[in-house]
Amino acid sequence: MSLRKLVAGNWKMNGRMAQLEEALAVAAANPDPAAELLLCPPATLIAAMSQALTGSSVAVGGQDCHAAEAGAHTGDISAGMLADAGASHVILGHSERRADHRETDADVAAKTRAAWAAGLVAIVCVGETEVQRDAGKTLAVIGAQLAGSLPEGATGANTVIAYEPVWAIGTGRTPTGEQIAQVHAFLRQNAPDATIRLLYGGSVNPGNASDIFAIDNVDGALVGGASLKARDFNAIIAAANGT
Ligand code: PEP
């Protein structure tokens, strides 16, 4: 089955109001893209970016949410608040959250349920460290993360899975095509619904995007650094569009 590609940008803790220009340039260059497009700015920019991109081909997402709807959680943001600010998606279980905030698979599953309850699409991230890969544990690690992080009820309408090898994030290193294909075939076999899109993430750039999008079972990309500049992100989108 061929699924519509999703090209998602993760701005991480980067961006001020002035950078909304980059988002507008992505929208301007892609009035009717074959691929679905998403930008996930820091929480401070979600409402402004959503307003700026209203009516465009580019959706807006968050980078995390709390598992609870509301309450005494200083500094946190609920899924409902993201939706209220204009987000349609939320990235969950990114390896930087798992490492910096000690998020467990159970935390990610609870956040995923909260995202669904708020009507958001959850982009659930999995991926092995270099030590785990070198020890031959890649598929075991990813299988456990998937089983623990994805609650019952995941479908293509409410969930996207992103395979992000930790050692490839922000390093300029990427797995071989065979390594990506192996993990994505495993994810396809183990995803609970055949319409769940499987993104690859980790040092995707304009130079390697076409090769990555051509790999079996790669239904798009989660892009960090190269999503910050419209010129680079647009080149990746063009590769996903096949143009
Ligand atoms: C990410 O952190 O989601 C990511 C893929 O980052 P980069 O593209 O910069 O490796």
Residues whose N, C-alpha, C, O or C-beta is under 5 A from the ligand:
A	BS01	PEP	N10 A168 I169 G170 T171 G201 G202 S203 V204 L222 V223 G224 G225 A226
